[in-house]
C-alpha cells in the first residue's frame, strides 16, 4: 500500500483579462518515500583519492615562459629567443625605411 501526504505546490498564474500575475498554492498528494518496501541500492562511486600524480611537471610553462616560485605561475622569460623570428639579436630602433613617393631612403 502506498502512503500519501498532503502538501502544496506554489504555482504562477496569469489572468489575461486583467493582465496580472499571481501566485497560488495548488494542493498536491505526494508519495511518502518511507512507504517503499526496499531500500535504494548501493551504487559504486569513484575513489576519493586522486589516481594521477599531484606533483607538477618538470616544466609546466610553454616556450617563452619560466615558472616563478614566489608567484606560483608562469611569467615571461626575459632571455627567450623566438626561433621563428629572423632578426632576434639585430639591434635596431634607428633604421629609416623608404617611404613610397618621397624618394627618401
Order of alpha helices (4+ residues) and beta strands (2+ residues): beta-beta-beta-beta
